[in-house]
Amino acid sequence: MDLHFGNDKYITPPGTIVQSLPHPFLNTGNGIELALFQEHRYAFFFWNKWTKDILAKKKHSDLPCLVTIDWHQDLAWPTQTQKDWLNELDTSSNKDVSLYAWANLSHINDEQIIAAAYLNLIGNIYVHCKQGTTNRWKDQVFEDKFGNKHRVKRFHDYDNLERYLLSSTENHVYFDIDLDFFTINNPLNGVGKDFSYMKKKEVIEMFKIERPVISWIFQRLQGFTIAIEPEHTGGLLKANRFLNIIDRLYFDPCLFSNCAWQWKKNTNWKHLRH
């Protein structure tokens, strides 16, 4: 069966949805996008799309680093076969990148970050996560297909991530959240017999815009990805509960509340409304 696609410009991976937003801090006329999806590997598509746009419009020369908050590390190194596939990928085609993210990236959603680094779509990588043995917390350097080096740093402690980023020289950021981070006991990940969760006030304290690291990220924001992954979060209702916390924390009205004829009813950053 041959597949026929319409306008390549509007193709995205299945089940993804995108919210256009003004920049949360910079009044430059350049907005950003938030992409929401169930499968975390689809972030690869959006990092490619946004980086291609940055380079085409010559917005800046340095690639955005990635700051990702996730239960898992999601840092599987590509095999030679996977490198060969990536070398053949036409990154100018939304169709091809969508199909690649859907079919060729691992369905356990742990390859998207280093695949993006291999193609030099992202800069350095900063991961705050809960997964990892002692040896898996060590810093690493990944060399991409062009010979560029990408620093890979893992942080078990959020305060350490905050201190490091606030003292770094990074100028641009892709911010990435996997909602399974908000689980504490997670039997699907081998921890505990039943799911348990962070308290709402803990999530708000961690992600509120007044938090120095969140303010730092948003000042440099170039794109925002959120993975729902309900099977890793104890079900769709649980995942949506945490999505709702993030939504209410940052946006007014809620995400995807677009009304073309009344701009005040369009989704915007809450801190820009008040």
C-alpha positions, 0 to 999 in steps of 0.5 A: 500500500502506497501512502500519500501525504498532503502538505508536508508543512502540516504533518506531525506524528500521530496523536500530537498536538501543538500550542503556539505561544508568545515567548514567556519573557522576550518581547521580540515577536518570536513565539515558541511552540508547546508540543503535547503527545503520549509517546515520548519519542515524538519529541525527536520530531519537534526538536528537529522541526524547531532547530531547522527553523532556528537555523533557517531563520538564523535566529542564533548560532548556538543550538538549544540545550535540552533540559528534561525532567523524567522518571527515566534517563532515556539516554540509550546510545544508538547502535551502528544500524540506528546510526545508518538509519539516521544518516539516511533520514531526510530531516527536511521532510516532516513526513519522513521525520514523523514516520521515523519517530513513530516506526524506527525510534524505540517504542519504549521511548528511550532513544529520542535524546541521543538520536537528536544529539547524533544529528546535532539537533540539540546541544548539551543534555541535562537530565533530572531523573529518578532512574539509575544505578551508581555508574549511570549517574556519571557525566558523559560526552557524546560525539555526533555524526559531525564530530561535535561533542555534547555534554550529558549530565544527569542529576538525581537532586533538583537543587544540584540541577538548579545550581549547575544551570544557573552558573552555566553559559547556556543561552537557549533551552528546549524544556521537556517534561515526562509526566511519569516523573511525578510518580514515586513508587512506580511498579512498571519501573520496578519500584513498589507494588502500587503507584504513589505520587508527589503531592500537588504542593511539591509539584507547584514548588518545583515548577513555579515560575518564581523558582530560579531554575524555571525562570532561567529556563523560560528566559531562554526557552525555544520549545516546550515538550510534554509527554503524557505516557499514561501507562507509566503514570498509573493510568490516563486520569492520573497523568491528566491530573498532573498535566492539569497542575502544570497547565493551571500553573503556567497558562490562562486560559488552559492549553488549546483554548484558541478563539480566533476572534477574541485574542483574550480567550486564547491560551497565554502564559498566566504571568503575562496575563496578570 
